[in-house]
Amino acid sequence: MKYALLGDIHSNLEALESVLADARSQGATHYACLGDIVGYNASPKECLETVRSLDNCSVVQGNHDYYAGCEQEMAKFSPLAAEGIRWTRKQLSREERAYLANLPLTKEVETFTIAHGSPCHPENWPYVMNSKLAQKAFRCQATRLCFVGHSHVPLLFRWADGELQSGRYSTLKIKPGDGKHIINIGSVGQPRDNDPRAAYVILDLLANTLQLRRVKYDIERAQSKIRATSLPERNAARIAKGR
Ligand code: ZN
């Protein structure tokens, strides 16, 4: 069975549609969405509708989803992110906002865990960016594999035989007895690793392999939609640069 793992879509419909087309071409039949469906870009309603229409799709909540779904003051948000949330709140219906507000923070799917930031205190939206935070996260992780997003940068942490390794990845074969992994899948709608192509992961549960995929999409179209709104120009500029 093949899963497409996607996250940090951030209201970028052009990126989402290209990723879903690529996932289908790879034989994906199941999906997991790691949160931040909305925020920053111009198509929150359409992205939400698309994710909710996917068969066999598990979804967890991201910090942008949470704040778009409620009226709370935005703690720890940059002015740019906060502006995106305020705009998004006005675009969504009451029902759509309630859906976002009620998503779970973590979920076990088959043999793996999904969380937006970390399986450890996910309600504080931590970023698993260094060894110390990864070790903390491993202690909360019941499954061998845990997939996260949030930083928009693909990254792998592996904990085996008392040793922690980390680094970039493109493909991975998971062998029995291979310890625990935390895998950041990158971002569909706003990559920040200097590669503007949309990022997502194909996980093959039969072959025990995973592959980070990068997909070209119509960035100019996504930009022109942003520019047609009152959203900050910087949100349009940054998706062409991948940061
Ligand atoms: Zn995000």
Residues whose N, C-alpha, C, O or C-beta is under 5 A from the ligand:
A	BS01	ZN	D8 D36 H150
